[in-house]
Amino acid sequence: MTDSNDRESFNWKKIFTSLTFFLCALSLVFIAISLRPVAQWAQYQNICVDQESQKSPIEWSVRKCNGRSKVYQVK
C-alpha cells in the first residue's frame, strides 16, 4: 500500500517539474520573439554605419544613422 503512494507522489513531482520546464521554455520563446525588432534595428544600424563610414568619419556616420545629421560641439 505504501508502494502505490510513493508512485503517485513521484508522478505528481514529475508532472510539476515537466510543467515548470515547459513554462520556462515558453517564456524564453516569448522573450526571443519580442527582441526580434531590436535585432532588426541593430542590423540596420550596422549596415548604415558601414555604408556611411566610407564617406565620412565613423562618429559622423553613427550620428547620421541615429537621425542626427548635425554634429554638436561639446563645450
N, C-alpha and C positions, 0 to 999 in steps of 0.2 A: 504494500500500500504506500509506503514512503517512497518507493522507487518511482511510481507514477507521478507523485507530487514533484519530485525532482525534475522529471522530464518536462512537466508543464511549466514550471518556473524557468527552466532553461530555454524553452521555446519562446516564452514571453521576453526574456532578455535578448534573445537572438532577433526577434521581431522589432523590438525597440531600437536595438543597435542598427539594424538594417534601415529602419525608418529615419534614424538620425543621420546616417551616412547619405541617404537619398536627399534629405533636406539640405545638407551641406553642399552636395554636388549641384543641386538645383539653384542654390543661392550663388555659387560660383559661376554657373552658366549665366544667370541674370546679370551679374557684375560684368562679365566679359561682353555681353551684348550691349549693355549700357555704356561701356567705354569705347565702343566701335566708332562713334562720331569723333571722339577725341583723337583716335588713331588716324582717321582720315584727314583731320585738320593738320596733324603733325606731319603727315606725308606731304600734304600740300605745301606746308611751310618749308620743308626740306627742299622740295623741287623749286619753289620760288626763290629761296636764298641761293641755291646753286646757280640758277639762271641769272639772277641779278648781280651776283658777285663777280661774274665775268666782265661786267661793265663798270662796276664801282667797288669801293672797299666793302668789306663784309658788314661793317657797322651800319653803313647806309642801306645795304641790302636788307638787313634784318628789320630796320625801321620802316623801309618801304613795304616790305611784306606784311608788317603788322598794321599797315594803314597810316603810317606817319611818313609822309614824303619829305617833310622838312626836318632838318637836323637841328635840334635845340642845343644851345650852348649851356654848359654847366658853369654856373657862377659861384 
